[in-house]
Amino acid sequence: MLLVIVAAVLSLLAGNALWHAYRSNDRARAELASVASSVPAGKRIDKPEPTALEKRMAKESRTVLSALTVPWQDLLAIVEGYREHDVALIGIDQTPAQGQIRITAEAKDFDALIGYLKYLQESRLLREAVLNTHLIETTVPGVPVRFQVTAVWRKP
């Protein structure tokens, strides 16, 4: 019961702090609007053209952002969610700028490879799943097939 009371008090304090922050933000916006409207149009300072370093840093930031926005949980759920247990995932690489993933895996046999490829092609998140390379491992018992598939993911 004490925990409930403490939680309620903390919630009230947090709500009060949030309310004050919103009021402060509203006052700051109103003040900014009044100052901006009082500055004559000719006196406003235009932003200078970005330097080469700033352009490069902006491009690198966009690259990092695109790498961070890859829907990894959904992609891994699809790639690893194949119900048959005759394909082993070896690795997965990404090309975020193109929205692509490259899956490296090993199948029990060629039929298992085709089944996995069809499974990926039927996915709602992936499109254009194509077989890039395959290698039949004749020196390994069971003659597995190592392969690479490239697929493009859809933005959720």
N, C-alpha and C positions, 0 to 999 in steps of 0.2 A: 504494500500500500504506500509505503514511504517512497518507493521508486516512482510510482505513478505521480505522486505529488511533486517530486523533484522534476520529473519530465515535464509536467504541466507548467511549472514555474519557469523552467528553461525555455519552453516553447513560447511563453508569454514574453520573456525577455528578448528572445530572438525576433519575435514579431514586432516588438516595440523598436528594436534597433533597425529592422528593415523599414518600418514606417518612417523613422527619422531619416534614413538614407534616401528614401524616395522623395521626401519633402526637400531635403538638401539638394538633390539632383534637379528637382523642378525649379528651385530658386536659381541654381547655377545656369540652367538652360534659359530661364527668363532673362537673367542678367546678360548672358552671352548674346541673346537675340537683340536686346536693347543696345548693346555696344556695337554689334555688327550692323544694325540699321543706322546707327549714328555716324559711322565711318563713310565718307563720300566714296562713290564708286571709283573715282580716279586715284584715290589714295591707297586702295587695296593692293597688297603685295602679291604678285603672282609667284607661284613656286618655280624655282629655277629648274632647268632641264637636269634630269638625274645624270650623275657621272657614270663612267663605265663600271666602276666598282659597285655602285648602287644597283645598276642594271644586272650585273652578274650575281650579286647577292639576292636580288629579287627572283632571278631565274632559279637559283639554287634553292631558295625557300619554296618556290612552287613545286620543284622536283621532290623535296622532302615531304611537302604536304600531300602530293599525289601518292607517294609511297605509304603515307600513314592512313590514307583513306581507302586502302584496299580492304574489301569485305572479307578479311581472313577467316573469321569464324564460319561464315556461310560457305566459303570456298573449301575449307578443310572438311567441313561436315559432308559436302558432296564428294570430294575426292576420296575421303576415307570411309564413306558410307556405303560402299559397294557391298551388297549382301553375300555375294559368293566369296569364298575364302581362297580363291585361286590366283589372286593378284596381290603382290607385295609392293607397297609404295617405297621407293628409294629416296626420292627427293622432289622438291617443288621449288621452282624459281619464278621470279616475276619480272615483268616489264611494265611498270605502272603507267608510263606515258602512253603506251599502246593498249593498256587494259588487258594484257596477256599474262597467262601463266604457262609454264612448261613443266609437265609432269614426267618424271622418270620413274619407271616401275618395272617389275618383272612378273611375267605371267607363267602359270604352270605349262601352258601350251598355247598354240596360235588361236584356238577357239576361245580360250579365256581372254586373250588380248582383244579379240573382236567383240566379245561380250562386254568388256569394260569400256571399250571405245563407244559402243552403242549406248551404254549407260550414261556416259558423259554427254553424248550428243542429245540425249533426251532430257537433260537437266534444264530447269527453268533459269538458273543463274548463268550457266555457261552457254556459249554459242560458238560455232565454228570449231568444234573439237576435231582435230585432224591428227592422224598418225604421221609423225615426222620421220622417225627411223625405227628400225627393229633389227635385232640380232638374235639369231637362234644359237643358243649356247650348246653346241654339240659335244663339248668336252665335259659338261656338267651332267651328273646323273639326273634323269628325268627330262632332259632336253628342254629347259625353260627358255622363254623368249624375253629378252630385255628390250624395252622400247621407250620412246619419248612421244608424248602427245602435247600439242600446243592448243590452247583454247583461249577464247576471249570472254571475259566476264561482263555481264550486264551490270550497270549501276543500279543498286537497290532503290 
